[in-house]
């Protein structure tokens, strides 16, 4: 990754002057990443299908405008753009808008589109699953990433600088419990590997990253808690006491984006539990969750090791 971006002056936010796109920034990890990029000083385009104009078929209350407002409140500039990343036409228009508004500049591309919770079948093996539902999950969770990179990468290649972040679940070859879910999440890691290989000659890095046990809005609701009372969720699942906020993932991505040596990590599948050691960031409450360490100490005997690196 070249270092032609605006140098960081003493006391200046490390990503001041940088431009980022968080595709799938409406909620969860995407929102956490967008806000922390903003806290580091970046201009952040926040995209998704849920906006003040109407909800997506996920029918959740979070909106891209809310995320953009949080980006700005954190110290950056949030710009919400409603976009269906399964539509090449809409993504191409988004790329044109960013190019026009930012003089062709895009420093960080985060592919965090998911939308597959309601489509994941955790109960049945492949031969008993509905194919249309499974393929729909893959279109949402994998095709959207490919489409987004197809139209946004030219901005980075032209400047010979940038970082692509593919957000996934897990960074090893361990089976993730459901055929299509596993295929989607492991495929996203391969997207990072493939992009890294093709982008390296152009000075652009690409990585995959996973959080640990992420306390998304939906997961808090599932446990019947709020962020203020989240520890009560451990009564339902003791592992929840080792969960982390979306800010932790966001701070990991912000640290990567500010690292002038990030090209050395290009093509790797990274995790919050490794990056906090290297970069020294904390979660929102000052803690440093390490889900891999928790797994090794408490879950490995029953469930086996997390697995070999992909």
C-alpha positions as CSV (number, residue, x, y, z in Angstrom):
1,X,0.0,0.0,0.0
2,X,1.6,3.2,-1.0
3,X,1.8,6.2,1.3
4,X,0.7,9.0,-0.9
5,X,-2.2,9.8,1.5
6,X,-2.1,12.9,3.5
7,X,0.6,12.6,6.2
8,X,-0.6,12.6,9.7
9,X,0.6,15.7,11.6
10,X,1.2,15.5,15.4
11,X,-2.1,15.3,17.2
12,X,-4.0,14.9,14.0
13,X,-6.6,12.1,13.6
14,X,-4.7,9.3,11.8
15,X,-7.3,9.0,9.0
16,X,-7.9,12.7,8.5
17,X,-8.2,13.4,4.8
18,X,-9.0,9.7,4.0
19,X,-12.1,8.5,2.3
20,X,-13.8,5.2,3.2
21,X,-16.8,3.2,2.0
22,X,-18.5,0.8,4.4
23,X,-20.8,-1.3,2.4
24,X,-23.4,-2.8,4.8
25,X,-22.8,-0.1,7.4
26,X,-26.4,0.0,8.7
27,X,-25.9,-2.0,11.9
28,X,-23.7,-4.5,13.7
29,X,-20.0,-4.8,12.6
30,X,-20.5,-2.5,9.7
31,X,-21.8,0.3,11.9
32,X,-19.0,-0.3,14.4
33,X,-16.4,0.0,11.6
34,X,-17.9,3.1,10.1
35,X,-18.1,4.9,13.4
36,X,-14.5,4.1,14.4
37,X,-13.2,5.1,10.9
38,X,-15.0,8.4,11.6
39,X,-13.4,8.6,15.1
40,X,-10.0,8.4,13.3
41,X,-11.0,11.4,11.1
42,X,-12.2,9.7,7.9
43,X,-15.0,10.7,5.6
44,X,-17.2,7.6,5.5
45,X,-19.8,6.7,2.9
46,X,-22.3,4.5,4.7
47,X,-24.4,2.3,2.5
48,X,-27.2,-0.3,2.9
49,X,-30.8,-0.9,2.1
50,X,-32.4,0.4,5.3
51,X,-32.8,4.1,5.4
52,X,-35.1,6.9,6.6
53,X,-37.0,6.3,3.4
54,X,-37.9,2.8,4.3
55,X,-36.7,-0.5,5.8
56,X,-35.3,-3.4,3.8
57,X,-36.9,-6.8,3.9
58,X,-34.9,-7.5,7.0
59,X,-37.4,-5.1,8.7
60,X,-35.0,-3.8,11.3
61,X,-35.1,-0.2,12.7
62,X,-31.5,0.8,12.2
63,X,-30.8,3.1,9.2
64,X,-27.8,4.3,7.3
65,X,-28.6,7.9,8.3
66,X,-28.2,6.9,12.0
67,X,-24.8,5.4,11.3
68,X,-23.7,8.4,9.3
69,X,-24.8,10.7,12.1
70,X,-22.7,8.6,14.6
71,X,-19.7,8.9,12.2
72,X,-19.9,12.6,12.2
73,X,-20.5,12.8,16.0
74,X,-17.3,10.7,16.4
75,X,-15.2,13.3,14.6
76,X,-15.4,12.2,10.9
77,X,-17.9,13.0,8.2
78,X,-20.7,10.4,7.6
79,X,-22.4,10.4,4.2
80,X,-25.4,8.0,3.9
81,X,-26.2,6.5,0.5
82,X,-29.0,4.0,0.0
83,X,-27.7,1.3,-2.2
84,X,-28.6,-2.3,-2.9
85,X,-25.2,-4.0,-3.4
86,X,-26.7,-6.9,-5.3
87,X,-27.4,-4.4,-8.1
88,X,-24.5,-3.7,-10.4
89,X,-26.2,-0.5,-11.7
90,X,-26.6,0.9,-8.2
91,X,-23.1,0.1,-7.2
92,X,-21.7,1.6,-10.4
93,X,-23.6,4.8,-9.7
94,X,-22.3,4.8,-6.1
95,X,-18.7,4.5,-7.4
96,X,-19.4,7.4,-9.8
97,X,-20.7,9.5,-7.0
98,X,-17.7,8.9,-4.8
99,X,-15.3,9.6,-7.6
100,X,-17.1,12.9,-8.4
101,X,-17.4,14.1,-4.8
102,X,-13.9,13.0,-3.7
103,X,-11.8,13.8,-6.7
104,X,-11.5,10.1,-7.5
105,X,-10.2,9.2,-4.0
106,X,-11.2,6.1,-2.1
107,X,-8.7,4.9,0.6
108,X,-10.7,2.2,2.4
109,X,-13.3,-0.2,1.0
110,X,-15.1,-2.3,3.6
111,X,-17.3,-5.2,2.3
112,X,-19.6,-5.9,5.2
113,X,-22.8,-6.8,3.5
114,X,-24.5,-9.8,5.0
115,X,-28.3,-10.0,5.4
116,X,-28.3,-13.8,5.7
117,X,-29.6,-14.4,9.2
118,X,-33.1,-15.2,8.2
119,X,-31.9,-17.4,5.4
120,X,-29.5,-19.6,7.4
121,X,-30.8,-23.1,8.2
122,X,-29.0,-24.3,11.3
123,X,-31.0,-27.5,11.6
124,X,-30.6,-29.5,8.4
125,X,-27.8,-30.9,6.2
126,X,-27.4,-29.7,2.7
127,X,-29.5,-32.5,1.2
128,X,-32.5,-31.4,3.3
129,X,-32.2,-27.7,2.7
130,X,-34.1,-25.5,0.2
131,X,-31.8,-24.6,-2.6
132,X,-33.4,-21.3,-3.5
133,X,-33.0,-20.1,0.0
134,X,-29.3,-21.2,0.1
135,X,-28.5,-19.6,-3.2
136,X,-30.2,-16.4,-2.1
137,X,-28.0,-16.3,1.0
138,X,-24.9,-16.6,-1.2
139,X,-26.1,-13.8,-3.5
140,X,-26.5,-11.6,-0.5
141,X,-23.3,-12.5,1.3
142,X,-20.9,-13.2,-1.5
143,X,-22.1,-11.7,-4.8
144,X,-22.6,-8.3,-3.2
145,X,-19.0,-8.2,-2.2
146,X,-17.8,-9.2,-5.7
147,X,-20.1,-6.5,-7.3
148,X,-18.9,-3.8,-4.9
149,X,-15.2,-4.5,-5.4
150,X,-15.7,-4.7,-9.2
151,X,-16.8,-1.1,-9.4
152,X,-14.9,0.5,-6.5
153,X,-11.5,-1.1,-7.0
154,X,-10.7,1.1,-10.0
155,X,-10.6,4.1,-7.8
156,X,-7.9,2.6,-5.7
157,X,-5.9,1.1,-8.6
158,X,-5.8,4.5,-10.3
159,X,-4.2,6.0,-7.2
160,X,-2.1,3.0,-6.5
161,X,-3.1,3.1,-2.8
162,X,-5.9,1.6,-0.6
163,X,-7.1,-1.1,1.7
164,X,-9.9,-3.6,1.0
165,X,-11.4,-5.2,4.1
166,X,-13.6,-8.3,3.8
167,X,-15.6,-8.9,6.9
168,X,-16.3,-12.5,7.7
169,X,-17.0,-15.0,10.6
170,X,-13.9,-17.0,11.7
171,X,-10.4,-17.0,10.2
172,X,-9.8,-20.8,10.1
173,X,-11.0,-23.8,8.1
174,X,-13.3,-24.9,10.9
175,X,-16.8,-25.8,9.7
176,X,-19.2,-23.1,10.8
177,X,-22.3,-25.2,11.5
178,X,-24.5,-24.7,8.4
179,X,-23.6,-25.5,4.8
180,X,-24.5,-22.3,3.1
181,X,-23.4,-20.1,6.0
182,X,-20.0,-21.9,6.0
183,X,-19.7,-21.5,2.3
184,X,-20.5,-17.8,2.4
185,X,-18.1,-17.0,5.2
186,X,-15.2,-19.0,3.9
187,X,-15.8,-17.6,0.4
188,X,-15.4,-14.1,1.7
189,X,-11.9,-15.0,3.0
190,X,-11.0,-16.3,-0.5
191,X,-12.3,-13.0,-1.9
192,X,-9.7,-11.2,0.2
193,X,-7.0,-13.7,-0.9
194,X,-7.8,-13.4,-4.6
195,X,-8.1,-9.6,-4.5
196,X,-4.8,-9.3,-2.6
197,X,-3.1,-11.3,-5.4
198,X,-4.5,-9.1,-8.2
199,X,-4.1,-5.8,-6.3
200,X,-0.5,-6.3,-5.0
201,X,1.1,-4.9,-8.2
202,X,-1.0,-1.8,-7.9
203,X,-0.1,-1.0,-4.3
204,X,-3.5,-1.9,-2.8
205,X,-3.9,-4.3,0.1
206,X,-6.8,-6.7,0.8
207,X,-7.5,-8.6,4.0
208,X,-10.3,-10.5,5.7
209,X,-11.2,-9.9,9.3
210,X,-13.4,-11.6,11.8
211,X,-14.7,-10.4,15.2
212,X,-15.1,-12.8,18.1
213,X,-18.6,-13.1,19.7
214,X,-20.1,-9.9,18.4
215,X,-22.7,-8.1,20.4
216,X,-24.8,-6.8,17.4
217,X,-28.2,-5.2,17.9
218,X,-29.9,-8.4,16.8
219,X,-27.8,-10.5,19.2
220,X,-28.6,-8.2,22.2
221,X,-32.3,-8.6,21.3
222,X,-31.9,-12.4,21.1
223,X,-30.5,-12.4,24.7
224,X,-33.1,-10.0,25.9
225,X,-30.5,-7.4,27.0
226,X,-29.2,-4.0,26.1
227,X,-25.6,-2.8,25.8
228,X,-26.0,-1.5,29.3
229,X,-27.2,-4.8,30.7
230,X,-25.4,-7.2,28.3
231,X,-23.7,-9.1,31.1
232,X,-27.1,-10.6,32.0
233,X,-27.0,-12.5,28.8
234,X,-24.3,-14.8,30.3
235,X,-27.1,-16.4,32.3
236,X,-28.4,-17.8,29.0
237,X,-25.0,-18.5,27.4
238,X,-21.8,-18.2,29.6
239,X,-19.7,-17.6,26.5
240,X,-21.6,-14.3,26.1
241,X,-19.5,-12.9,28.9
242,X,-16.5,-13.0,26.5
243,X,-18.3,-11.1,23.7
244,X,-17.2,-7.8,22.2
245,X,-18.9,-4.7,20.8
246,X,-18.9,-3.7,17.2
247,X,-16.5,-0.9,18.2
248,X,-13.8,-3.5,18.9
249,X,-14.0,-4.6,15.3
250,X,-14.1,-1.0,14.1
251,X,-11.0,-0.1,16.0
252,X,-9.2,-3.1,14.5
253,X,-10.1,-1.9,11.0
254,X,-9.2,1.7,11.8
255,X,-5.8,0.5,13.0
256,X,-5.2,-1.4,9.8
257,X,-6.2,1.5,7.7
258,X,-3.8,3.8,9.5
259,X,-0.9,1.3,9.3
260,X,1.6,2.3,6.5
261,X,2.9,-1.3,6.5
262,X,-0.5,-2.9,6.0
263,X,0.7,-4.4,2.7
264,X,2.6,-7.0,4.7
265,X,-0.8,-8.4,5.9
266,X,-2.4,-8.4,2.5
267,X,-4.0,-11.7,1.7
268,X,-4.3,-12.8,5.3
269,X,-7.4,-13.7,7.4
270,X,-7.1,-11.6,10.5
271,X,-9.0,-11.4,13.8
272,X,-9.7,-8.8,16.5
273,X,-8.1,-11.2,19.1
274,X,-4.8,-11.0,17.3
275,X,-4.8,-7.4,16.2
276,X,-5.5,-5.9,19.6
277,X,-2.1,-7.4,20.7
278,X,-0.3,-5.7,17.8
279,X,-2.1,-2.4,17.8
280,X,-3.0,-2.0,21.4
281,X,-6.6,-0.9,21.0
282,X,-9.4,-1.7,23.5
283,X,-13.1,-2.4,23.4
284,X,-15.5,0.4,24.2
285,X,-15.3,-0.4,28.0
286,X,-11.5,-0.5,28.0
287,X,-11.4,-4.4,28.0
288,X,-9.6,-6.5,25.5
289,X,-11.8,-9.5,24.6
290,X,-9.9,-12.5,23.2
291,X,-12.4,-15.1,22.0
292,X,-9.7,-17.4,20.7
293,X,-8.1,-17.6,24.1
294,X,-11.5,-18.2,25.7
295,X,-12.2,-21.0,23.2
296,X,-8.9,-22.7,23.8
297,X,-9.4,-22.6,27.6
298,X,-13.1,-23.5,27.8
299,X,-14.5,-24.9,24.5
300,X,-11.7,-26.7,22.7
301,X,-12.0,-30.0,24.7
302,X,-15.7,-30.3,23.8
303,X,-15.7,-28.7,20.3
304,X,-12.2,-29.2,19.1
305,X,-9.7,-26.5,18.1
306,X,-10.8,-23.5,16.1
307,X,-9.1,-25.0,13.1
308,X,-6.1,-24.5,10.8
309,X,-5.7,-21.2,9.0
310,X,-7.4,-20.9,5.6
